């Protein structure tokens, strides 16, 4: 489980996050960007964990 989470986090494009952070001008926008990133990471984690559950090794 930990390896899946690490893969998802490292799979997020840090350049895009950096560009998004440079464009932020107020706190509401910061919150919106963080929510987007967290939802992306969570959805990727759920897909990865489902895929792991389907593998013949489990």
Phi and psi restraints in degrees (value plus and minus 20) as a CYANA .aco file:
   2 UNK   PHI     -83.0   -43.0
   2 UNK   PSI     -56.5   -16.5
   3 UNK   PHI     -88.7   -48.7
   3 UNK   PSI     -56.9   -16.9
   4 UNK   PHI     -82.2   -42.2
   4 UNK   PSI     -66.6   -26.6
   5 UNK   PHI     -81.4   -41.4
   5 UNK   PSI     -63.6   -23.6
   6 UNK   PHI     -81.5   -41.5
   6 UNK   PSI     -58.9   -18.9
   7 UNK   PHI     -85.2   -45.2
   7 UNK   PSI     -59.6   -19.6
   8 UNK   PHI     -85.6   -45.6
   8 UNK   PSI     -65.5   -25.5
   9 UNK   PHI     -83.4   -43.4
   9 UNK   PSI     -63.3   -23.3
  10 UNK   PHI     -92.4   -52.4
  10 UNK   PSI     -40.0     0.0
  11 UNK   PHI     -97.0   -57.0
  11 UNK   PSI     -37.1     2.9
  12 UNK   PHI     -91.1   -51.1
  12 UNK   PSI     113.5   153.5
  13 UNK   PHI     -93.1   -53.1
  13 UNK   PSI      85.0   125.0
  14 UNK   PHI     -86.9   -46.9
  14 UNK   PSI     -48.2    -8.2
  15 UNK   PHI     -83.4   -43.4
  15 UNK   PSI     -63.7   -23.7
  16 UNK   PHI     -83.6   -43.6
  16 UNK   PSI     -59.5   -19.5
  17 UNK   PHI     -83.5   -43.5
  17 UNK   PSI     -62.8   -22.8
  18 UNK   PHI     -81.2   -41.2
  18 UNK   PSI     -63.2   -23.2
  19 UNK   PHI     -83.6   -43.6
  19 UNK   PSI     -63.2   -23.2
  20 UNK   PHI     -80.9   -40.9
  20 UNK   PSI     -61.4   -21.4
  21 UNK   PHI     -87.1   -47.1
  21 UNK   PSI     -53.6   -13.6
  22 UNK   PHI     -86.6   -46.6
  22 UNK   PSI     -49.9    -9.9
  23 UNK   PHI    -103.4   -63.4
  23 UNK   PSI     -28.1    11.9
  24 UNK   PHI     -93.4   -53.4
  24 UNK   PSI     112.7   152.7
  25 UNK   PHI    -138.4   -98.4
  25 UNK   PSI     -39.1     0.9
  26 UNK   PHI    -165.9  -125.9
  26 UNK   PSI     150.9   190.9
  27 UNK   PHI     -86.0   -46.0
  27 UNK   PSI     -56.5   -16.5
  28 UNK   PHI     -81.0   -41.0
  28 UNK   PSI     -59.9   -19.9
  29 UNK   PHI     -87.8   -47.8
  29 UNK   PSI     -56.2   -16.2
  30 UNK   PHI     -79.2   -39.2
  30 UNK   PSI     -67.3   -27.3
  31 UNK   PHI     -80.4   -40.4
  31 UNK   PSI     -64.4   -24.4
  32 UNK   PHI     -80.6   -40.6
  32 UNK   PSI     -65.1   -25.1
  33 UNK   PHI     -85.2   -45.2
  33 UNK   PSI     -61.1   -21.1
  34 UNK   PHI     -84.3   -44.3
  34 UNK   PSI     -60.5   -20.5
  35 UNK   PHI     -82.6   -42.6
  35 UNK   PSI     -63.2   -23.2
  36 UNK   PHI     -79.7   -39.7
  36 UNK   PSI     -66.7   -26.7
  37 UNK   PHI     -84.3   -44.3
  37 UNK   PSI     -63.2   -23.2
  38 UNK   PHI     -86.1   -46.1
  38 UNK   PSI     -60.2   -20.2
  39 UNK   PHI     -84.9   -44.9
  39 UNK   PSI     -59.7   -19.7
  40 UNK   PHI     -82.2   -42.2
  40 UNK   PSI     -65.8   -25.8
  41 UNK   PHI     -84.8   -44.8
  41 UNK   PSI     -61.5   -21.5
  42 UNK   PHI     -85.7   -45.7
  42 UNK   PSI     -64.2   -24.2
  43 UNK   PHI     -85.0   -45.0
  43 UNK   PSI     -59.6   -19.6
  44 UNK   PHI     -84.1   -44.1
  44 UNK   PSI     -58.8   -18.8
  45 UNK   PHI     -84.4   -44.4
  45 UNK   PSI     -63.7   -23.7
  46 UNK   PHI     -83.6   -43.6
  46 UNK   PSI     -62.3   -22.3
  47 UNK   PHI     -83.3   -43.3
  47 UNK   PSI     -63.5   -23.5
  48 UNK   PHI     -84.8   -44.8
  48 UNK   PSI     -60.3   -20.3
  49 UNK   PHI     -91.2   -51.2
  49 UNK   PSI     -54.7   -14.7
  50 UNK   PHI     -84.7   -44.7
  50 UNK   PSI     -62.9   -22.9
  51 UNK   PHI     -82.0   -42.0
  51 UNK   PSI     -58.7   -18.7
  52 UNK   PHI     -86.6   -46.6
  52 UNK   PSI     -56.4   -16.4
  53 UNK   PHI     -87.7   -47.7
  53 UNK   PSI     -47.0    -7.0
  54 UNK   PHI    -105.3   -65.3
  54 UNK   PSI     -32.6     7.4
  55 UNK   PHI     -86.8   -46.8
  55 UNK   PSI     128.1   168.1
  56 UNK   PHI     -86.5   -46.5
  56 UNK   PSI     -34.7     5.3
  57 UNK   PHI     -94.1   -54.1
  57 UNK   PSI     -43.8    -3.8
